[in-house]
Amino acid sequence: MFTSPFYDLLGFLSPTTMQLYVIAMFLAVVGGTIIDVIHKKSAQYFFENAKKAQKSAKRTVTGGEKAALAISTLANEVLTSSEFHNQKRRMSHLLTMYGFIIFVVTTVTMIFGYPTPAEAAPGLLVALWHIGALMICVGGYWFWFSIRCDVNSEGKPWYVLVRADLFVLSLLMTATFALLWSITRGAGAFNLLLFVIFIAAATTLFCTVLWSKFAHMFFKPAAAYQKKITKADGSQENLPDLGDLADPALQARYPDIPTYMGENPAYMGLGIKRESPDHY
């Protein structure tokens, strides 16, 4: 278990072949992300929206403030996924995200840094590879069978698939069959079959960026950072300025403000929190 599973491939795959495959998958992700950005015009939207926001800005955000907002975005939206208010969804996401990072980094490290048994990979590195794959499975299957909105709230069967599921399913298959392939070493043709499924799932994961949510993880932080900038400079994403709720003139114009938006608003009941959305 704690020797690199990739050593078993040396009988029919050279280290160079494995390294070329990793490079090809990296290029597939980069190319797919670029095509996705061009096709959906995401970058164009962000740049045009940023220029429009600058025209509505009420103050100039300093370089120090921008750096602080970038750090805040990295710490909250990226590293801890604080935008998820559902704590189960947040934990599932963090398990899957960090598991994927650990799995990919350790895979690349073993294939490029320790390509042969003569350069044996440290046991800790191999253990982290298995832990990363296991984290993906725990977080991913938890999401798939329990947390997904259409399963949890709308009562749809977990096995009903749409194209948006391509990313999570190929990721789960990659991690699942990577673990099974490693665990069943020495099982001959069965082990080889598991390896083939593992590689097919990984190839699907990295080569279908244009049709999956993979590219979303790259420009999501940029969108979160831009939103913080619009709040800091007062442009408010080109929305009208609400003003000071305590301003008598504003309250005279909108008499309901003291009642519904003041310091002590009337209790309106639980609303959508009255019951869990489990309508099967």
C-alpha positions as CSV (number, residue, x, y, z in Angstrom):
1,M,0.0,0.0,0.0
2,F,2.7,2.5,0.9
3,T,4.8,2.1,-2.2
4,S,4.0,4.2,-5.3
5,P,1.2,2.4,-7.3
6,F,2.8,3.8,-10.4
7,Y,5.8,1.5,-10.0
8,D,3.6,-1.4,-11.1
9,L,3.1,0.2,-14.5
10,L,6.8,0.2,-15.4
11,G,6.4,-3.2,-17.1
12,F,4.4,-1.7,-19.9
13,L,4.6,2.1,-19.4
14,S,7.8,4.0,-19.3
15,P,8.2,7.0,-16.9
16,T,8.4,9.2,-19.9
17,T,5.0,8.0,-21.1
18,M,3.4,8.7,-17.7
19,Q,5.0,12.2,-17.6
20,L,3.8,13.0,-21.2
21,Y,0.3,12.0,-20.1
22,V,0.4,14.3,-17.1
23,I,1.6,17.2,-19.4
24,A,-1.1,16.4,-21.9
25,M,-3.8,16.6,-19.2
26,F,-2.3,19.9,-17.9
27,L,-2.5,21.4,-21.5
28,A,-6.0,20.1,-21.9
29,V,-7.1,21.9,-18.7
30,V,-5.4,25.2,-19.8
31,G,-6.7,24.9,-23.4
32,G,-10.2,24.0,-22.2
33,T,-10.3,26.9,-19.7
34,I,-9.1,29.4,-22.4
35,I,-11.7,28.2,-24.8
36,D,-14.4,28.3,-22.1
37,V,-13.5,31.9,-21.2
38,I,-13.6,32.9,-24.9
39,H,-16.8,31.0,-25.6
40,K,-18.7,32.4,-22.6
41,K,-17.0,35.8,-22.9
42,S,-16.3,35.6,-19.1
43,A,-13.1,37.7,-19.3
44,Q,-14.8,40.3,-21.5
45,Y,-17.7,40.5,-19.1
46,F,-15.4,41.1,-16.1
47,F,-13.3,43.7,-17.8
48,E,-16.3,45.6,-19.2
49,N,-18.1,45.4,-15.8
50,A,-14.9,46.6,-14.0
51,K,-14.7,49.7,-16.4
52,K,-18.4,50.4,-15.9
53,A,-17.9,50.2,-12.1
54,Q,-15.0,52.6,-12.2
55,K,-17.2,55.3,-13.7
56,S,-19.6,54.9,-10.8
57,A,-16.9,54.7,-8.1
58,K,-17.2,57.3,-5.3
59,R,-13.6,56.8,-4.2
60,T,-10.3,55.4,-5.3
61,V,-9.3,52.1,-3.7
62,T,-5.6,52.2,-2.7
63,G,-3.0,49.5,-3.6
64,G,-2.9,48.5,0.1
65,E,-6.7,48.1,0.2
66,K,-6.6,46.0,-3.0
67,A,-4.0,43.8,-1.5
68,A,-6.0,43.4,1.7
69,L,-9.1,42.5,-0.4
70,A,-7.1,40.0,-2.4
71,I,-5.9,38.3,0.8
72,S,-9.5,38.4,2.2
73,T,-10.7,36.7,-1.0
74,L,-8.0,34.0,-0.8
75,A,-8.7,33.4,2.9
76,N,-12.5,33.3,2.7
77,E,-13.9,32.5,-0.8
78,V,-10.9,30.3,-1.8
79,L,-9.3,28.6,1.2
80,T,-12.3,28.2,3.5
81,S,-15.3,28.6,1.1
82,S,-17.1,30.9,3.5
83,E,-19.7,31.7,0.8
84,F,-21.4,28.4,1.6
85,H,-23.9,29.1,4.4
86,N,-25.0,25.5,4.5
87,Q,-22.3,24.0,6.7
88,K,-22.8,20.4,5.3
89,R,-22.3,21.8,1.8
90,R,-19.2,23.7,2.9
91,M,-17.6,20.7,4.5
92,S,-18.3,18.5,1.5
93,H,-16.8,21.1,-0.8
94,L,-13.7,21.6,1.4
95,L,-13.1,17.8,1.6
96,T,-13.4,17.4,-2.1
97,M,-11.3,20.5,-3.0
98,Y,-8.4,19.8,-0.6
99,G,-8.6,16.1,-1.5
100,F,-8.3,16.9,-5.2
101,I,-5.4,19.3,-4.6
102,I,-3.5,16.7,-2.5
103,F,-4.3,13.9,-5.0
104,V,-3.1,15.9,-8.0
105,V,0.1,17.3,-6.3
106,T,1.2,13.9,-5.0
107,T,0.5,12.3,-8.4
108,V,2.6,14.8,-10.2
109,T,5.4,14.6,-7.5
110,M,5.6,10.8,-7.7
111,I,5.5,10.6,-11.5
112,F,8.1,13.3,-12.0
113,G,10.1,13.2,-8.8
114,Y,10.2,9.4,-8.1
115,P,9.7,7.7,-11.5
116,T,11.3,4.4,-10.6
117,P,11.6,2.1,-7.6
118,A,15.3,3.0,-7.5
119,E,14.1,6.5,-6.5
120,A,11.5,5.3,-4.1
121,A,8.8,7.8,-3.1
122,P,8.6,8.5,0.6
123,G,5.9,6.6,2.4
124,L,4.3,9.8,3.6
125,L,3.9,11.0,0.0
126,V,2.2,7.7,-1.0
127,A,0.0,7.9,2.0
128,L,-1.1,11.4,1.2
129,W,-2.0,10.2,-2.4
130,H,-4.4,7.7,-0.9
131,I,-5.7,10.2,1.7
132,G,-6.4,12.7,-1.0
133,A,-8.4,10.2,-3.1
134,L,-10.3,9.1,0.0
135,M,-11.2,12.8,0.9
136,I,-12.5,13.2,-2.7
137,C,-14.7,10.1,-2.2
138,V,-16.0,11.2,1.2
139,G,-16.8,14.7,0.2
140,G,-18.0,13.8,-3.3
141,Y,-20.3,10.9,-2.4
142,W,-21.7,12.9,0.5
143,F,-22.6,15.7,-1.9
144,W,-23.9,13.3,-4.6
145,F,-26.2,11.2,-2.4
146,S,-27.3,13.7,0.2
147,I,-26.6,17.4,-0.4
148,R,-27.4,18.1,-4.1
149,C,-30.3,20.5,-4.3
150,D,-32.3,18.4,-6.8
151,V,-31.9,15.3,-4.6
152,N,-32.3,16.9,-1.2
153,S,-34.9,19.5,-1.9
154,E,-36.7,18.4,-5.1
155,G,-36.7,14.6,-4.4
156,K,-35.1,13.6,-7.8
157,P,-33.4,10.2,-7.8
158,W,-29.6,10.4,-7.4
159,Y,-29.1,8.4,-10.6
160,V,-30.8,11.0,-12.9
161,L,-27.9,12.6,-14.7
162,V,-27.4,15.9,-16.6
163,R,-24.4,17.3,-18.4
164,A,-23.6,19.5,-15.4
165,D,-22.8,16.3,-13.4
166,L,-19.9,15.5,-15.7
167,F,-17.3,17.1,-13.5
168,V,-18.3,15.6,-10.2
169,L,-18.9,12.1,-11.6
170,S,-15.7,12.0,-13.5
171,L,-13.9,13.2,-10.4
172,L,-15.5,10.6,-8.2
173,M,-14.7,7.8,-10.7
174,T,-11.1,9.0,-10.9
175,A,-10.6,8.9,-7.2
176,T,-12.7,5.7,-6.6
177,F,-10.9,3.6,-9.3
178,A,-7.5,5.0,-8.3
179,L,-8.0,3.6,-4.8
180,L,-9.4,0.3,-6.1
181,W,-6.5,0.0,-8.5
182,S,-4.0,0.6,-5.8
183,I,-5.6,-1.7,-3.3
184,T,-5.9,-4.6,-5.7
185,R,-2.3,-4.7,-6.8
186,G,-1.3,-8.1,-8.0
187,A,-4.8,-9.0,-9.1
188,G,-3.7,-9.4,-12.7
189,A,-6.3,-8.6,-15.4
190,F,-8.8,-7.3,-12.9
191,N,-6.3,-4.8,-11.6
192,L,-5.4,-3.7,-15.1
193,L,-9.2,-3.2,-15.8
194,L,-9.4,-0.9,-12.8
195,F,-6.4,1.1,-14.0
196,V,-8.0,1.5,-17.5
197,I,-11.2,2.8,-15.9
198,F,-9.1,5.1,-13.6
199,I,-7.3,6.6,-16.6
200,A,-10.5,6.9,-18.7
201,A,-12.2,8.8,-15.9
202,A,-9.2,11.1,-15.4
203,T,-8.9,11.8,-19.1
204,T,-12.6,12.6,-19.2
205,L,-12.2,14.9,-16.1
206,F,-9.3,16.9,-17.6
207,C,-10.4,16.9,-21.3
208,T,-14.0,18.0,-20.8
209,V,-13.4,21.4,-19.2
210,L,-15.4,23.1,-21.9
211,W,-18.5,21.1,-20.9
212,S,-18.1,20.8,-17.2
213,K,-17.7,23.1,-14.2
214,F,-14.0,22.7,-14.0
215,A,-13.2,26.2,-15.4
216,H,-15.6,27.7,-12.9
217,M,-13.0,27.2,-10.1
218,F,-10.5,29.5,-11.9
219,F,-12.6,32.6,-12.4
220,K,-14.9,32.3,-9.4
221,P,-12.2,33.9,-7.1
222,A,-11.8,36.8,-9.7
223,A,-15.6,37.4,-9.5
224,A,-15.5,37.4,-5.7
225,Y,-12.5,39.8,-5.6
226,Q,-14.2,42.2,-8.1
227,K,-17.4,42.3,-6.0
228,K,-15.3,43.3,-2.9
229,I,-13.7,46.1,-5.0
230,T,-17.1,47.5,-6.0
231,K,-18.2,47.6,-2.4
232,A,-14.9,49.3,-1.4
233,D,-15.1,52.0,-4.1
234,G,-18.8,52.7,-3.6
235,S,-19.8,51.7,-7.2
236,Q,-22.0,48.9,-5.7
237,E,-22.0,46.8,-8.9
238,N,-23.8,49.7,-10.6
239,L,-26.8,49.4,-8.3
240,P,-28.4,52.6,-6.9
241,D,-27.0,53.9,-3.6
242,L,-29.4,53.1,-0.8
243,G,-28.1,55.8,1.5
244,D,-28.3,56.2,5.3
245,L,-31.4,54.3,6.6
246,A,-31.5,56.8,9.5
247,D,-31.8,59.8,7.2
248,P,-35.2,61.5,7.9
249,A,-35.5,62.5,4.2
250,L,-35.0,58.9,3.1
251,Q,-37.5,57.6,5.7
252,A,-40.1,60.2,4.5
253,R,-39.6,59.0,1.0
254,Y,-39.9,55.3,2.0
255,P,-42.1,55.2,5.2
256,D,-41.6,51.4,5.5
257,I,-37.9,51.6,6.2
258,P,-38.1,52.1,10.0
259,T,-40.5,49.1,10.2
260,Y,-38.8,46.6,7.9
261,M,-35.2,47.8,7.7
262,G,-34.5,49.7,10.9
263,E,-32.6,48.6,14.0
264,N,-35.7,46.8,15.5
265,P,-37.7,45.4,12.5
266,A,-40.9,43.7,13.2
267,Y,-40.8,39.9,13.6
268,M,-41.9,38.4,10.3
269,G,-41.8,34.7,11.2
270,L,-39.4,32.0,10.1
271,G,-40.3,32.3,6.4
272,I,-38.4,29.8,4.3
273,K,-36.7,28.6,7.4
274,R,-40.0,27.3,8.8
275,E,-39.2,23.8,7.6
276,S,-36.4,21.9,5.9
277,P,-37.0,21.7,2.1
278,D,-37.3,17.9,2.0
279,H,-40.3,17.5,-0.3
280,Y,-40.0,14.0,-1.7
